[in-house]
Amino acid sequence: MKSDVVVIGAGAIGLTLAYELAQRGRQVTVVDRDRLVAVETDTCSINTPFRSATSWAAAGILPPADLEHSTDPMDRLRGLSHQLFPTLAARLMVESGIDSQLARCGGWYLSDTVGETASMVGMVSFWRELSIECVERTPAEFAASEPALAEWAEREPAARAWWVPDEYQISPPLFLQALIKACDRLGVTFLDQSRVVDIDDVESKVTVTLERRHGGRQSIEAGQAVVCGGTWSGLMAPRLRLDQSLVPVRGQVLLLKTETPILSSIINFGQRYFVPRRDGAVLVGSCEEEVGFQRGTTPAMLDEFRRFVRRVCPPLASARELSAWSGLRPLTFDGFPICGKLPGSDSIFVATGHFRSGIHLSPGTAICLADLMGGDEPPIDLQPFSVGKQQGTAG
């Protein structure tokens, strides 16, 4: 089998890059370990996301960002992505017929302890340096905006609240579905249930060797390959030298449902959050657990989420529990994603290590990598994200 480009990994980073490359006329093959299942909806037959992808498990919070006033590399990548998201979501809606539910719903940031308040004061100062609007409101003003949390605002003497209007949210499963369908219409080939066991490159050509669940081994010859496998990227091939570059960090989420929506904006409280959907569903999360590649939820953590709900948003405590799930976020040792060309290779690229920001950073990452792979100058400098820098082998 032959292809212009092989994209390994079908999370938000891989799918957005595949879509961008296909838009530019490249023949793209997407490979993923998991199964892709076609399902019928009320309006069309679509493919469900690859459920092993951490992107599927994400809450879909897109924090405020500003490209124009940013100088830090991460802030610039985040600012570029934030700027691109509305156009991308609208384009995917037209091309796939699937609404990703991107909404500029705004976000509240809360605190009720000295430590949390100090952290927020620092964050507010940082946002203002970037010209990001953030306004402190009185507990009474916050309670009037979000009545479901009025009891917390009235009960806690140290309660403080900041309003950030430029915070967005998106539905990751719908976003992935829209990307898959748009890619399919552009002729992208999907190989699911396929584990990469080797990647080799000779004279600007790449051979990606797969182990298919129902078909033995298969090789794909391509002009370029890009590794977007999240936490699994380090386990694919010794050639990549990524085995010591990524740490899987588990996050868990609890999904609740009320008959009618009781929250209108994202609620951020330290590492915890409430993300309300249009239909009354609320995602409650999250956590950071270094447990290796162990997936799944735990009774202890879900109980912590329930206690958080009862303390901060009592009306939500009686909501129906629909589901709970987890995802493995890829953390790098310096906190920067790994994005760029593999040292010593002209045809292998990497885009992984986005930790908790894979969804948010996907449009900017896709544009930058597609430019780099096409021989063009990316809109932001990728040198700070160089492949191999954790081992001192960046080129």
C-alpha positions, 0 to 999 in steps of 0.5 A: 500500500502507498500513500503521500502521508501516513498519520499515526493516531486518530485523536484531535491532533492526528485528525485535524492534521489529516484534514489540513493535509487533505485540504492541501491535496495530499493523499493521507492514510490515518492509522489507529490502534482502536476500532472505528464504528459506523453508526446511524443517526437521525440524519446520516451514517457517521463514524464514531471516534476512536475511543482509545484516543484521549481526545474523546475523553476530554471535557472540551474546555478552550481557555482564553488566549491571545496570539497578538500579545503573546511571546511565550511559545506555548501562549503563541501556539494556544493563541493561534489555535484559539484564533483558528477554532471558530472558522474550523468548526464552521467549516466542519459543520458545512463539510460534515453536517455535524455541529461540534457545539463550539460555544463562546460560553465564557468561564467563571474562575472561583476560589475560597481558600488563600492558596486558590485565591493567590493562584488566581490573582497571579493568573489574572495578572498574566491574562491582563498582560496578554490583554485577555479580559478578566473581571472580578465580580462580587459573590452576589453578582456571581450568584445572580449569574449562576443561581445553582451555585448561590449557596456556595457563594453565600456560605463561603466567607472567602468566596471570590469569582472572576469572569472570563468572557473569551472561554469557549467549549466544544464537544470532543466526540462531535468534533472528532466525528466531524473531522472523520466525516470531513476527512472521509469526504476528502478521500482520507483512508482510515486503517483502524485496529492497526498497531504500528510495530515499526517505522523506517525511512530510507532516502526520504521514503518511509515504511510504516509496518502495521500489525492488523488485528484481523489481517496479519502484518501490512506495510505502507510506503509513504513520502512522509509519516507523522506520529500523533499517537499521544501517550502511545507514541513512545512505544511504536518504534526505537527509531523515534527515541520517544520512549523516555519523552512521554508520561501518561497521566490519567484524568477521570470525568463524571457525567451528570444530567438534569432535566433542564440546564442549570448552568450556563457557563464553564465553572473552574475551581482549581483543578476541578470544573463543571462543563455544562452542555446544551441538553442539561448534561454536565461534565465534572472533573478532573484529576491528574494521576500517574498510574502508567497506562492504566485506564478506567475510573476509580470509586475513590475519585468518583466519590471525590467528584460527588463531594465536590458537587455537593459542596459547590453546586448542591442542586447538581447533587440530585442529577442522574449519573449517566457515565464516567470515563478516563483518558491518558494525557501525554505529558512531556518533561518540560511541559511543551508539546513535541512538534517537528521533524525527527532528528536525522530524518527528512520524512518522519515528523512528530506531533504529540505531548499536548497533555491537557490541551490536545483539543485546544491546540489541534488547529494551530498544530495542524497548520504549523506541521502541514506548513513544515511538511510542505516546506513552508515557514510555519506561522509560529516558531516550532524550535521550542517544540523540537523533537528529541530535546528531552534527550538532547538530540534536537536538530 
